[in-house]
Amino acid sequence: MPRDDGRPDAPVEPARVPNEQTVGQRLEPETFSAVYRAVLEEGRTHAALWDGASVHLLLVFPDVADFDELVDKALSLGFSQHGSRWIAVVWAEGDPEKPVGFPYTFDVARETDRWLAARLLEQESVGLHHLAHDGAGILVHIFSERLPLPDDEREEGRRLLEAAREAATDEGEPAWSMETIPAAALPDDALTAEGIGYTVDYGALVERDGEEGAQEALMEAVHRALVIVKRHPRADVREATFAVWANARAEGPADRPRRVVTLFVAPALEAWRQDEAADPFLAVLEAWPVFVRRERGVPLATGAYPFVRYAGGRLVHLELDEDARVRLFRLFAALWPDRPNPYADGS
């Protein structure tokens, strides 16, 4: 349990945070147990750690080769806020046309997260440690650097932290505040558009976190990706309109099926089609141990359901009711009349 001021009772010892002596080395799981717990057990690719003196940020890549994309890019630290969530974003600014952001989310409704966010804002700079999976369950420490925290960004971070704190104390406001419309109200072109799907091994996620924890992990991943979109330097990305869909199913051999979930973004932005590095959803999901693949597809064709819409910075919850099912059933039947309809009543 945290102390009354939110400070962690057992902060990570300084020697157990990646440092200059471990650059280029594999991190021993027993020595760096807090790192492995955050990355492997909790499935986070962007994690914050407290070492007793300062807050450190971990940035985890699927493979050492993936780090090469950031070698020539300058990194900077910025902040955003959504409801009771305060987000520190590491921006890669080497190519202004294709910036990439890595979000670190702090739930200000939790005392420890609130305390860590405040401590981070007190630092002159923040240590960022680049790690990668080696393919055998071991993490490699690639490189470390310090990101300066300019006074103007610090003040903006404090302002947003206060806004998140106010949202957290408002009992009438949920952590994810958005308007709601019926999913059946979306136009045909939005419901039949091609998009990009991101498949994860949901069964493995459930084994690790339980059913409720797995659902929360997926929603948190969607939220992180949407934060990147909303704060993106390119106006065409920030002002885009698309829906996020979900399709749960069994996949694999009949005697050993696995539960998978595919999250679709449709219509997909042209920038994401042409350059995977510019895809915020891939940036968030790819480093998950349970990530399976990314592929193009029409979510309607798979039996997926839309649950949230992003429209120029606004988040709109899509209500799924009988009218939505009937609408999707009719659209599917019109496009693929000879195929079994996944939206049939009772299917």
Secondary structure in CASP SS format (residue, H / E / C, confidence):
PFRMAT SS
TARGET T0000
AUTHOR 0000-0000-0000
METHOD secondary structure of the structure
MODEL  1
M C 1.00
P C 1.00
R C 1.00
D C 1.00
D C 1.00
G C 1.00
R C 1.00
P C 1.00
D C 1.00
A C 1.00
P C 1.00
V C 1.00
E C 1.00
P H 1.00
A H 1.00
R H 1.00
V C 1.00
P C 1.00
N C 1.00
E H 1.00
Q H 1.00
T H 1.00
V C 1.00
G C 1.00
Q C 1.00
R E 1.00
L E 1.00
E C 1.00
P C 1.00
E C 1.00
T C 1.00
F C 1.00
S H 1.00
A H 1.00
V H 1.00
Y H 1.00
R H 1.00
A H 1.00
V H 1.00
L H 1.00
E H 1.00
E C 1.00
G C 1.00
R C 1.00
T C 1.00
H E 1.00
A E 1.00
A E 1.00
L E 1.00
W E 1.00
D C 1.00
G C 1.00
A C 1.00
S C 1.00
V E 1.00
H E 1.00
L E 1.00
L E 1.00
L E 1.00
V E 1.00
F E 1.00
P C 1.00
D C 1.00
V H 1.00
A H 1.00
D H 1.00
F H 1.00
D H 1.00
E H 1.00
L H 1.00
V C 1.00
D C 1.00
K C 1.00
A C 1.00
L E 1.00
S E 1.00
L E 1.00
G E 1.00
F E 1.00
S E 1.00
Q E 1.00
H E 1.00
G C 1.00
S C 1.00
R E 1.00
W E 1.00
I E 1.00
A E 1.00
V E 1.00
V E 1.00
W E 1.00
A E 1.00
E C 1.00
G C 1.00
D C 1.00
P C 1.00
E C 1.00
K C 1.00
P C 1.00
V E 1.00
G E 1.00
F E 1.00
P E 1.00
Y E 1.00
T E 1.00
F E 1.00
D E 1.00
V C 1.00
A C 1.00
R C 1.00
E H 1.00
T H 1.00
D H 1.00
R H 1.00
W H 1.00
L H 1.00
A H 1.00
A H 1.00
R H 1.00
L H 1.00
L H 1.00
E H 1.00
Q C 1.00
E C 1.00
S E 1.00
V E 1.00
G E 1.00
L E 1.00
H E 1.00
H E 1.00
L E 1.00
A E 1.00
H E 1.00
D C 1.00
G C 1.00
A C 1.00
G C 1.00
I C 1.00
L E 1.00
V E 1.00
H E 1.00
I E 1.00
F E 1.00
S E 1.00
E E 1.00
R E 1.00
L E 1.00
P E 1.00
L C 1.00
P C 1.00
D H 1.00
D H 1.00
E H 1.00
R H 1.00
E H 1.00
E H 1.00
G H 1.00
R H 1.00
R H 1.00
L H 1.00
L H 1.00
E H 1.00
A H 1.00
A H 1.00
R H 1.00
E H 1.00
A H 1.00
A H 1.00
T H 1.00
D C 1.00
E C 1.00
G C 1.00
E C 1.00
P C 1.00
A C 1.00
W C 1.00
S C 1.00
M C 1.00
E E 1.00
T E 1.00
I E 1.00
P E 1.00
A H 1.00
A H 1.00
A H 1.00
L C 1.00
P C 1.00
D H 1.00
D H 1.00
A H 1.00
L H 1.00
T C 1.00
A C 1.00
E C 1.00
G E 1.00
I E 1.00
G E 1.00
Y E 1.00
T E 1.00
V E 1.00
D E 1.00
Y H 1.00
G H 1.00
A H 1.00
L H 1.00
V H 1.00
E H 1.00
R H 1.00
D H 1.00
G H 1.00
E H 1.00
E H 1.00
G H 1.00
A H 1.00
Q H 1.00
E H 1.00
A H 1.00
L H 1.00
M H 1.00
E H 1.00
A H 1.00
V H 1.00
H H 1.00
R H 1.00
A H 1.00
L H 1.00
V H 1.00
I H 1.00
V H 1.00
K H 1.00
R C 1.00
H C 1.00
P C 1.00
R C 1.00
A H 1.00
D H 1.00
V H 1.00
R H 1.00
E C 1.00
A C 1.00
T E 1.00
F E 1.00
A E 1.00
V E 1.00
W E 1.00
A E 1.00
N E 1.00
A E 1.00
R E 1.00
A E 1.00
E E 1.00
G C 1.00
P C 1.00
A C 1.00
D C 1.00
R C 1.00
P C 1.00
R E 1.00
R E 1.00
V E 1.00
V E 1.00
T E 1.00
L E 1.00
F E 1.00
V E 1.00
A E 1.00
P C 1.00
A C 1.00
L C 1.00
E H 1.00
A H 1.00
W H 1.00
R H 1.00
Q H 1.00
D C 1.00
E H 1.00
A H 1.00
A H 1.00
D C 1.00
P H 1.00
F H 1.00
L H 1.00
A H 1.00
V H 1.00
L H 1.00
E C 1.00
A C 1.00
W C 1.00
P C 1.00
V C 1.00
F E 1.00
V E 1.00
R E 1.00
R E 1.00
E E 1.00
R E 1.00
G E 1.00
V C 1.00
P H 1.00
L H 1.00
A H 1.00
T H 1.00
G C 1.00
A C 1.00
Y E 1.00
P E 1.00
F E 1.00
V E 1.00
R E 1.00
Y E 1.00
A E 1.00
G C 1.00
G C 1.00
R E 1.00
L E 1.00
V E 1.00
H E 1.00
L E 1.00
E E 1.00
L C 1.00
D C 1.00
E H 1.00
D H 1.00
A H 1.00
R H 1.00
V H 1.00
R H 1.00
L H 1.00
F H 1.00
R H 1.00
L H 1.00
F H 1.00
A H 1.00
A H 1.00
L H 1.00
W C 1.00
P C 1.00
D C 1.00
R C 1.00
P C 1.00
N C 1.00
P C 1.00
Y C 1.00
A C 1.00
D C 1.00
G C 1.00
S C 1.00
END
